[in-house]
Amino acid sequence: MQAKPDTVVTIDYTLTSNEGEVIDTSDGREPLAYLHGHGNIIPGLEKALEGKGEGEEVKVRVEPEEGYGPRRDELVQKVSMEAFSGMDQVEPGMKFNAESAQGPLVVKVTDIEGDEVTIDANHDLAGHQLNFDVTVREIREASPEELEQGQVAS
């Protein structure tokens, strides 16, 4: 069987930066299972896995446009510390769920100067090339429940 829309594809993967630093890996954990063709993984990796079969190995560099997108300056802004009222402590590196006109998003505190907090709603990997080393472990037809939910059943 090959990876195609409406199949559940199970992969082992290692994601590295251009400098060879491991960003994420399934090594030592369960493999990742996703519903192919349903946007469950980044587009560039899904395209590279299209048509692959069990046991195949894939090495692919995904450009930002096919990964987490380019960094967008408009997603970085300064807000008043009052926006964090009720929080015991606010420090650079902390992440918070926020509501925007486009829906929920995660923002990261990047700097604090006095009463001003700089937040960044870009994904941590936005603007980065992503290097994947993947082995396809298993492919199966998705169940009706998985197709209805648009994701692999847990």
N, CA, C and O atoms as a DFTB+ gen file, in Angstrom:
616 C
 N C O
     1  1       0.844      -1.178       0.000
     2  2       0.000       0.000       0.000
     3  2       0.892       1.245       0.000
     4  3       1.996       1.242       0.545
     5  1       0.387       2.291      -0.618
     6  2       1.143       3.538      -0.708
     7  2       0.425       4.662       0.033
     8  3      -0.793       4.632       0.209
     9  1       1.211       5.660       0.467
    10  2       0.635       6.836       1.115
    11  2      -0.184       7.608       0.087
    12  3       0.340       8.060      -0.931
    13  1      -1.467       7.752       0.367
    14  2      -2.384       8.487      -0.501
    15  2      -3.492       9.042       0.383
    16  3      -3.618       8.630       1.536
    17  1      -4.298       9.965      -0.130
    18  2      -5.375      10.509       0.697
    19  2      -6.239       9.414       1.309
    20  3      -6.532       8.398       0.678
    21  1      -6.634       9.649       2.544
    22  2      -7.502       8.761       3.317
    23  2      -6.818       7.490       3.794
    24  3      -7.485       6.505       4.112
    25  1      -5.483       7.505       3.847
    26  2      -4.762       6.400       4.483
    27  2      -4.113       6.939       5.752
    28  3      -3.797       8.124       5.855
    29  1      -3.922       6.037       6.721
    30  2      -3.184       6.371       7.935
    31  2      -1.744       5.923       7.701
    32  3      -1.471       4.748       7.457
    33  1      -0.836       6.888       7.781
    34  2       0.581       6.625       7.538
    35  2       1.309       6.764       8.876
    36  3       1.148       7.763       9.578
    37  1       2.099       5.771       9.216
    38  2       2.876       5.783      10.453
    39  2       4.345       5.901      10.078
    40  3       4.863       5.119       9.281
    41  1       5.016       6.905      10.673
    42  2       6.404       7.187      10.304
    43  2       7.296       7.336      11.539
    44  3       6.849       7.752      12.608
    45  1       8.557       6.987      11.357
    46  2       9.619       7.393      12.269
    47  2      10.273       8.591      11.600
    48  3      10.452       8.598      10.382
    49  1      10.629       9.602      12.377
    50  2      11.205      10.795      11.760
    51  2      12.214      11.467      12.683
    52  3      12.176      11.320      13.905
    53  1      13.110      12.202      12.054
    54  2      13.995      13.125      12.764
    55  2      13.986      14.414      11.974
    56  3      14.188      14.414      10.759
    57  1      13.751      15.512      12.671
    58  2      13.739      16.850      12.084
    59  2      14.976      17.574      12.570
    60  3      15.215      17.662      13.775
    61  1      15.773      18.099      11.632
    62  2      16.980      18.831      12.000
    63  2      17.008      20.205      11.344
    64  3      16.358      20.448      10.326
    65  1      17.779      21.091      11.958
    66  2      18.019      22.416      11.390
    67  2      19.084      22.283      10.303
    68  3      19.664      21.212      10.123
    69  1      19.335      23.365       9.588
    70  2      20.390      23.351       8.564
    71  2      21.767      23.128       9.185
    72  3      22.697      22.692       8.507
    73  1      21.893      23.430      10.481
    74  2      23.163      23.231      11.175
    75  2      23.304      21.816      11.726
    76  3      24.318      21.488      12.342
    77  1      22.283      20.969      11.506
    78  2      22.335      19.583      11.960
    79  2      21.796      19.368      13.365
    80  3      21.839      18.247      13.871
    81  1      21.288      20.418      14.007
    82  2      20.720      20.291      15.348
    83  2      19.376      19.575      15.269
    84  3      18.527      19.927      14.449
    85  1      19.183      18.563      16.128
    86  2      17.917      17.843      16.164
    87  2      16.865      18.729      16.832
    88  3      17.017      19.135      17.984
    89  1      15.807      19.018      16.094
    90  2      14.709      19.848      16.593
    91  2      13.625      18.975      17.199
    92  3      13.047      19.319      18.230
    93  1      13.349      17.843      16.558
    94  2      12.318      16.919      17.027
    95  2      12.605      15.548      16.428
    96  3      13.179      15.443      15.344
    97  1      12.208      14.516      17.131
    98  2      12.401      13.159      16.634
    99  2      11.418      12.208      17.305
   100  3      10.974      12.445      18.429
   101  1      11.091      11.148      16.614
   102  2      10.274      10.097      17.207
   103  2      11.163       9.031      17.846
   104  3      10.657       8.093      18.461
   105  1      12.489       9.166      17.706
   106  2      13.432       8.202      18.264
   107  2      13.212       8.100      19.775
   108  3      13.244       9.104      20.486
   109  1      12.993       6.889      20.248
   110  2      12.754       6.671      21.668
   111  2      11.296       6.876      22.063
   112  3      10.945       6.748      23.236
   113  1      10.454       7.190      21.095
   114  2       9.022       7.387      21.346
   115  2       8.248       6.560      20.326
   116  3       8.826       5.878      19.480
   117  1       6.940       6.642      20.431
   118  2       6.083       5.980      19.453
   119  2       6.234       6.690      18.106
   120  3       6.449       7.902      18.074
   121  1       6.126       5.961      17.004
   122  2       6.131       6.616      15.695
   123  2       4.931       7.557      15.575
   124  3       3.970       7.444      16.336
   125  1       4.991       8.466      14.636
   126  2       3.897       9.403      14.386
   127  2       2.935       8.789      13.375
   128  3       3.352       8.340      12.307
   129  1       1.652       8.769      13.713
   130  2       0.616       8.299      12.788
   131  2      -0.241       9.500      12.419
   132  3      -0.684      10.242      13.297
   133  1      -0.478       9.696      11.128
   134  2      -1.292      10.826      10.677
   135  2      -2.206      10.376       9.534
   136  3      -1.966       9.358       8.886
   137  1      -3.246      11.157       9.311
   138  2      -4.197      10.887       8.234
   139  2      -3.742      11.649       6.998
   140  3      -3.814      12.877       6.956
   141  1      -3.276      10.921       6.001
   142  2      -2.702      11.530       4.804
   143  2      -3.778      12.261       3.999
   144  3      -4.884      11.755       3.808
   145  1      -3.430      13.452       3.537
   146  2      -4.335      14.231       2.701
   147  2      -5.312      15.103       3.471
   148  3      -6.222      15.685       2.882
   149  1      -5.132      15.199       4.789
   150  2      -6.070      15.958       5.613
   151  2      -5.400      17.105       6.367
   152  3      -5.976      17.646       7.311
   153  1      -4.184      17.480       5.956
   154  2      -3.511      18.616       6.577
   155  2      -3.051      18.371       7.998
   156  3      -2.897      19.321       8.767
   157  1      -2.827      17.113       8.367
   158  2      -2.387      16.794       9.726
   159  2      -0.899      17.047       9.950
   160  3      -0.462      17.173      11.094
   161  1      -0.117      17.123       8.878
   162  2       1.309      17.446       8.974
   163  2       1.596      18.567       7.976
   164  3       0.746      18.901       7.150
   165  1       2.784      19.141       8.053
   166  2       3.088      20.265       7.169
   167  2       3.046      19.821       5.702
   168  3       3.401      18.686       5.381
   169  1       2.611      20.722       4.817
   170  2       2.410      20.358       3.405
   171  2       3.650      19.788       2.707
   172  3       3.538      18.831       1.941
   173  1       4.813      20.358       2.959
   174  2       6.014      19.886       2.273
   175  2       6.380      18.457       2.607
   176  3       6.841      17.711       1.743
   177  1       6.178      18.070       3.853
   178  2       6.470      16.691       4.242
   179  2       5.413      15.751       3.683
   180  3       5.739      14.662       3.211
   181  1       4.157      16.159       3.731
   182  2       3.094      15.321       3.197
   183  2       3.304      15.082       1.696
   184  3       3.125      13.961       1.221
   185  1       3.680      16.124       0.949
   186  2       3.942      15.967      -0.494
   187  2       5.086      14.993      -0.743
   188  3       5.031      14.190      -1.675
   189  1       6.132      15.064       0.096
   190  2       7.285      14.177      -0.081
   191  2       6.931      12.723       0.202
   192  3       7.557      11.812      -0.340
   193  1       5.927      12.503       1.051
   194  2       5.536      11.136       1.404
   195  2       4.481      10.555       0.468
   196  3       4.252       9.346       0.470
   197  1       3.837      11.404      -0.331
   198  2       2.811      10.942      -1.272
   199  2       3.383       9.838      -2.164
   200  3       4.425      10.009      -2.796
   201  1       2.682       8.707      -2.203
   202  2       3.084       7.601      -3.077
   203  2       4.152       6.688      -2.500
   204  3       4.501       5.685      -3.123
   205  1       4.676       7.007      -1.331
   206  2       5.706       6.157      -0.717
   207  2       5.054       4.942      -0.077
   208  3       3.880       4.965       0.292
   209  1       5.847       3.876       0.046
   210  2       5.346       2.627       0.615
   211  2       6.043       2.270       1.910
   212  3       7.024       2.901       2.304
   213  1       5.522       1.251       2.561
   214  2       6.100       0.781       3.817
   215  2       7.566       0.424       3.622
   216  3       7.936      -0.224       2.642
   217  1       8.397       0.855       4.569
   218  2       9.822       0.562       4.526
   219  2      10.643       1.591       3.759
   220  3      11.870       1.596       3.858
   221  1       9.991       2.458       3.000
   222  2      10.744       3.463       2.240
   223  2      11.292       4.534       3.164
   224  3      10.675       4.903       4.164
   225  1      12.471       5.023       2.801
   226  2      13.111       6.105       3.543
   227  2      13.095       7.352       2.680
   228  3      13.327       7.292       1.472
   229  1      12.820       8.476       3.311
   230  2      12.712       9.740       2.596
   231  2      13.525      10.793       3.330
   232  3      13.397      10.960       4.543
   233  1      14.357      11.498       2.586
   234  2      15.060      12.661       3.118
   235  2      14.544      13.844       2.323
   236  3      14.571      13.830       1.092
   237  1      14.072      14.872       3.021
   238  2      13.500      16.018       2.324
   239  2      13.799      17.299       3.090
   240  3      13.737      17.339       4.319
   241  1      14.124      18.348       2.331
   242  2      14.262      19.688       2.896
   243  2      12.992      20.442       2.534
   244  3      12.640      20.564       1.361
   245  1      12.317      20.941       3.548
   246  2      11.069      21.663       3.355
   247  2      11.334      23.159       3.537
   248  3      11.836      23.597       4.572
   249  1      10.986      23.920       2.516
   250  2      11.142      25.372       2.579
   251  2      10.050      25.962       3.475
   252  3       9.006      25.338       3.663
   253  1      10.279      27.163       4.032
   254  2       9.300      27.762       4.943
   255  2       7.880      27.830       4.376
   256  3       6.916      27.617       5.112
   257  1       7.740      28.118       3.099
   258  2       6.409      28.238       2.496
   259  2       5.630      26.931       2.525
   260  3       4.400      26.946       2.479
   261  1       6.329      25.796       2.602
   262  2       5.689      24.483       2.667
   263  2       5.782      23.887       4.071
   264  3       5.411      22.736       4.302
   265  1       6.289      24.706       5.010
   266  2       6.426      24.264       6.397
   267  2       5.518      25.089       7.291
   268  3       4.293      24.977       7.233
   269  1       6.139      25.920       8.121
   270  2       5.376      26.757       9.051
   271  2       5.259      28.194       8.569
   272  3       4.900      29.090       9.333
   273  1       5.563      28.402       7.302
   274  2       5.413      29.723       6.709
   275  2       6.597      30.632       6.979
   276  3       7.458      30.323       7.803
   277  1       6.632      31.761       6.274
   278  2       7.700      32.736       6.517
   279  2       7.421      33.471       7.838
   280  3       6.283      33.512       8.305
   281  1       8.464      34.044       8.425
   282  2       8.249      34.894       9.609
   283  2       7.521      36.141       9.158
   284  3       7.842      36.730       8.125
   285  1       6.534      36.534       9.947
   286  2       5.748      37.718       9.604
   287  2       5.909      38.755      10.709
   288  3       5.524      38.527      11.856
   289  1       6.490      39.909      10.341
   290  2       6.747      40.968      11.314
   291  2       5.477      41.463      11.986
   292  3       5.507      41.872      13.147
   293  1       4.349      41.428      11.258
   294  2       3.105      41.933      11.853
   295  2       2.584      41.040      12.985
   296  3       1.658      41.425      13.700
   297  1       3.167      39.863      13.149
   298  2       2.769      38.980      14.239
   299  2       3.574      39.232      15.517
   300  3       3.386      38.547      16.522
   301  1       4.472      40.221      15.467
   302  2       5.233      40.633      16.642
   303  2       4.687      41.990      17.061
   304  3       4.623      42.919      16.255
   305  1       4.298      42.098      18.317
   306  2       3.766      43.376      18.784
   307  2       4.045      43.577      20.264
   308  3       4.348      42.638      21.000
   309  1       3.933      44.840      20.674
   310  2       4.107      45.191      22.082
   311  2       2.731      45.398      22.691
   312  3       1.871      46.061      22.111
   313  1       2.538      44.821      23.868
   314  2       1.281      44.979      24.600
   315  2       1.618      45.398      26.030
   316  3       2.745      45.232      26.495
   317  1       0.638      45.930      26.698
   318  2       0.813      46.343      28.085
   319  2       0.850      45.114      28.983
   320  3       0.198      44.106      28.710
   321  1       1.615      45.215      30.047
   322  2       1.674      44.137      31.040
   323  2       0.272      43.861      31.598
   324  3       0.006      42.766      32.095
   325  1      -0.621      44.849      31.516
   326  2      -1.996      44.670      31.991
   327  2      -2.704      43.526      31.260
   328  3      -3.641      42.935      31.797
   329  1      -2.261      43.211      30.038
   330  2      -2.861      42.108      29.282
   331  2      -2.636      40.769      29.979
   332  3      -3.307      39.786      29.666
   333  1      -1.690      40.728      30.926
   334  2      -1.357      39.489      31.629
   335  2      -1.826      39.532      33.079
   336  3      -1.297      38.819      33.932
   337  1      -2.832      40.382      33.357
   338  2      -3.317      40.484      34.736
   339  2      -3.806      39.120      35.202
   340  3      -4.398      38.357      34.439
   341  1      -3.549      38.840      36.447
   342  2      -3.923      37.536      36.998
   343  2      -2.792      36.525      36.930
   344  3      -2.880      35.452      37.525
   345  1      -1.729      36.860      36.209
   346  2      -0.564      35.969      36.122
   347  2       0.409      36.341      37.232
   348  3       0.687      37.521      37.448
   349  1       0.922      35.344      37.933
   350  2       1.895      35.605      38.992
   351  2       3.193      36.158      38.422
   352  3       3.813      37.046      39.006
   353  1       3.594      35.624      37.278
   354  2       4.879      36.003      36.711
   355  2       4.809      35.904      35.196
   356  3       4.188      34.987      34.658
   357  1       5.444      36.848      34.504
   358  2       5.552      36.828      33.051
   359  2       7.030      36.975      32.717
   360  3       7.685      37.922      33.152
   361  1       7.558      36.014      31.929
   362  2       8.978      36.013      31.582
   363  2       9.154      35.692      30.108
   364  3       8.315      35.012      29.517
   365  1      10.249      36.180      29.500
   366  2      10.549      35.798      28.119
   367  2      10.605      34.275      27.981
   368  3      11.148      33.580      28.840
   369  1      10.036      33.775      26.889
   370  2       9.994      32.340      26.627
   371  2       8.655      31.711      26.978
   372  3       8.328      30.630      26.489
   373  1       7.870      32.390      27.831
   374  2       6.561      31.846      28.203
   375  2       5.621      31.922      27.005
   376  3       5.696      32.846      26.194
   377  1       4.737      30.934      26.909
   378  2       3.748      30.900      25.830
   379  2       2.354      30.970      26.425
   380  3       2.079      30.426      27.494
   381  1       1.471      31.667      25.689
   382  2       0.103      31.841      26.130
   383  2      -0.844      31.627      24.969
   384  3      -0.492      31.890      23.819
   385  1      -2.052      31.149      25.262
   386  2      -3.111      31.082      24.264
   387  2      -3.767      32.445      24.206
   388  3      -4.038      33.052      25.242
   389  1      -4.023      32.928      23.010
   390  2      -4.648      34.237      22.832
   391  2      -5.721      34.132      21.766
   392  3      -5.684      33.236      20.923
   393  1      -6.670      35.042      21.806
   394  2      -7.708      35.122      20.784
   395  2      -7.372      36.261      19.842
   396  3      -6.935      37.328      20.272
   397  1      -7.578      36.030      18.559
   398  2      -7.364      37.074      17.561
   399  2      -8.590      37.102      16.650
   400  3      -9.482      36.261      16.766
   401  1      -8.621      38.070      15.753
   402  2      -9.727      38.163      14.790
   403  2      -9.783      36.913      13.911
   404  3     -10.845      36.557      13.402
   405  1      -8.621      36.238      13.731
   406  2      -8.557      35.030      12.902
   407  2      -8.765      33.754      13.720
   408  3      -8.701      32.652      13.175
   409  1      -9.014      33.899      15.023
   410  2      -9.229      32.737      15.870
   411  2      -8.130      32.581      16.898
   412  3      -7.308      33.483      17.065
   413  1      -8.097      31.429      17.605
   414  2      -7.107      31.227      18.658
   415  2      -5.699      31.062      18.095
   416  3      -5.511      30.517      17.007
   417  1      -4.714      31.543      18.854
   418  2      -3.320      31.349      18.465
   419  2      -2.456      31.331      19.714
   420  3      -2.886      31.735      20.794
   421  1      -1.234      30.855      19.547
   422  2      -0.274      30.803      20.639
   423  2       0.701      31.951      20.443
   424  3       1.232      32.149      19.350
   425  1       0.935      32.713      21.517
   426  2       1.912      33.800      21.465
   427  2       3.012      33.502      22.469
   428  3       2.787      32.887      23.511
   429  1       4.207      33.956      22.124
   430  2       5.374      33.745      22.974
   431  2       5.893      35.108      23.417
   432  3       6.023      36.026      22.607
   433  1       6.186      35.230      24.700
   434  2       6.787      36.450      25.225
   435  2       8.260      36.434      24.821
   436  3       8.988      35.494      25.139
   437  1       8.694      37.491      24.113
   438  2      10.089      37.542      23.671
   439  2      10.915      38.584      24.412
   440  3      12.142      38.488      24.459
   441  1      10.236      39.598      25.000
   442  2      10.978      40.650      25.693
   443  2      10.034      41.385      26.635
   444  3       8.831      41.470      26.388
   445  1      10.593      41.910      27.710
   446  2       9.835      42.746      28.646
   447  2      10.683      43.970      28.953
   448  3      11.828      43.860      29.393
   449  1      10.102      45.130      28.715
   450  2      10.763      46.391      29.048
   451  2       9.774      47.231      29.831
   452  3       8.827      47.778      29.266
   453  1       9.996      47.333      31.125
   454  2       9.083      48.089      31.969
   455  2       7.705      47.471      31.947
   456  3       7.522      46.315      32.327
   457  1       6.713      48.270      31.489
   458  2       5.331      47.804      31.440
   459  2       4.957      47.276      30.054
   460  3       3.800      46.935      29.812
   461  1       5.944      47.208      29.136
   462  2       5.675      46.717      27.779
   463  2       6.200      45.298      27.597
   464  3       7.340      44.985      27.940
   465  1       5.345      44.458      27.054
   466  2       5.697      43.063      26.794
   467  2       5.656      42.842      25.288
   468  3       4.644      43.122      24.645
   469  1       6.743      42.346      24.727
   470  2       6.770      42.011      23.299
   471  2       6.346      40.557      23.158
   472  3       6.910      39.659      23.783
   473  1       5.326      40.349      22.311
   474  2       4.838      38.994      22.049
   475  2       5.000      38.681      20.564
   476  3       4.965      39.571      19.715
   477  1       5.175      37.408      20.278
   478  2       5.394      36.945      18.905
   479  2       4.447      35.780      18.652
   480  3       4.505      34.764      19.345
   481  1       3.570      35.930      17.652
   482  2       2.620      34.872      17.312
   483  2       3.121      33.991      16.167
   484  3       2.395      33.107      15.713
   485  1       4.347      34.217      15.693
   486  2       4.925      33.329      14.691
   487  2       5.209      31.967      15.334
   488  3       5.579      31.897      16.506
   489  1       5.038      30.899      14.574
   490  2       5.450      29.578      15.046
   491  2       6.964      29.624      15.241
   492  3       7.660      30.327      14.508
   493  1       7.477      28.883      16.216
   494  2       8.920      28.879      16.475
   495  2       9.734      28.492      15.237
   496  3      10.880      28.918      15.098
   497  1       9.157      27.694      14.343
   498  2       9.888      27.236      13.158
   499  2       9.540      28.028      11.893
   500  3       9.984      27.677      10.799
   501  1       8.748      29.093      12.041
   502  2       8.420      29.934      10.881
   503  2       9.712      30.539      10.337
   504  3      10.578      30.981      11.093
   505  1       9.819      30.549       9.022
   506  2      10.990      31.131       8.370
   507  2      12.190      30.204       8.277
   508  3      13.226      30.593       7.738
   509  1      12.072      28.995       8.787
   510  2      13.196      28.054       8.790
   511  2      13.006      26.942       7.770
   512  3      11.896      26.451       7.564
   513  1      14.112      26.552       7.133
   514  2      14.098      25.330       6.335
   515  2      14.107      24.164       7.313
   516  3      14.779      24.209       8.343
   517  1      13.358      23.128       6.982
   518  2      13.229      21.963       7.847
   519  2      13.750      20.739       7.117
   520  3      13.362      20.479       5.978
   521  1      14.617      19.993       7.760
   522  2      15.227      18.812       7.151
   523  2      14.704      17.565       7.842
   524  3      14.957      17.339       9.026
   525  1      13.973      16.764       7.087
   526  2      13.364      15.557       7.629
   527  2      14.063      14.317       7.100
   528  3      14.395      14.227       5.917
   529  1      14.279      13.372       7.987
   530  2      14.755      12.032       7.657
   531  2      13.656      11.103       8.165
   532  3      13.459      10.964       9.372
   533  1      12.938      10.464       7.232
   534  2      11.718       9.727       7.571
   535  2      11.790       8.289       7.069
   536  3      12.307       8.019       5.985
   537  1      11.268       7.387       7.865
   538  2      11.054       5.998       7.437
   539  2       9.576       5.698       7.581
   540  3       8.996       5.888       8.650
   541  1       8.963       5.227       6.496
   542  2       7.547       4.858       6.526
   543  2       7.448       3.473       7.164
   544  3       8.010       2.505       6.652
   545  1       6.733       3.388       8.278
   546  2       6.613       2.127       9.010
   547  2       5.384       1.325       8.594
   548  3       5.461       0.113       8.394
   549  1       4.259       2.008       8.465
   550  2       3.018       1.283       8.197
   551  2       2.052       2.205       7.463
   552  3       2.044       3.418       7.675
   553  1       1.240       1.605       6.597
   554  2       0.178       2.344       5.904
   555  2      -1.061       1.453       5.932
   556  3      -0.994       0.258       5.643
   557  1      -2.188       2.060       6.286
   558  2      -3.445       1.317       6.287
   559  2      -4.572       2.259       5.863
   560  3      -4.428       3.481       5.901
   561  1      -5.681       1.671       5.464
   562  2      -6.861       2.471       5.136
   563  2      -7.390       3.106       6.420
   564  3      -7.385       2.474       7.477
   565  1      -7.837       4.328       6.328
   566  2      -8.428       5.005       7.490
   567  2      -9.816       4.432       7.762
   568  3     -10.513       4.000       6.845
   569  1     -10.199       4.436       9.017
   570  2     -11.537       3.984       9.392
   571  2     -12.546       5.083       9.072
   572  3     -12.166       6.245       8.927
   573  1     -13.821       4.734       8.961
   574  2     -14.847       5.764       8.736
   575  2     -14.824       6.846       9.830
   576  3     -15.019       8.027       9.540
   577  1     -14.589       6.445      11.061
   578  2     -14.519       7.406      12.175
   579  2     -13.348       8.386      11.971
   580  3     -13.491       9.591      12.180
   581  1     -12.202       7.851      11.562
   582  2     -11.031       8.711      11.333
   583  2     -11.295       9.686      10.192
   584  3     -10.918      10.855      10.274
   585  1     -11.937       9.215       9.137
   586  2     -12.254      10.091       8.009
   587  2     -13.230      11.177       8.430
   588  3     -13.102      12.328       8.013
   589  1     -14.207      10.815       9.257
   590  2     -15.182      11.795       9.730
   591  2     -14.518      12.856      10.611
   592  3     -14.833      14.041      10.505
   593  1     -13.601      12.426      11.479
   594  2     -12.924      13.349      12.394
   595  2     -11.787      14.099      11.732
   596  3     -11.376      15.156      12.212
   597  1     -11.267      13.559      10.621
   598  2     -10.159      14.214       9.931
   599  2      -8.813      14.000      10.608
   600  3      -7.851      14.721      10.343
   601  1      -8.755      13.009      11.477
   602  2      -7.493      12.693      12.162
   603  2      -7.501      11.257      12.627
   604  3      -8.545      10.604      12.663
   605  1      -6.300      10.762      12.990
   606  2      -6.161       9.384      13.442
   607  2      -6.801       9.238      14.816
   608  3      -6.597      10.075      15.696
   609  1      -7.574       8.174      14.996
   610  2      -8.191       7.902      16.294
   611  2      -7.112       7.538      17.308
   612  3      -6.158       6.824      17.001
   613  1      -7.290       8.050      18.523
   614  2      -6.268       7.756      19.538
   615  2      -6.456       6.428      20.181
   616  3      -5.673       6.047      21.051
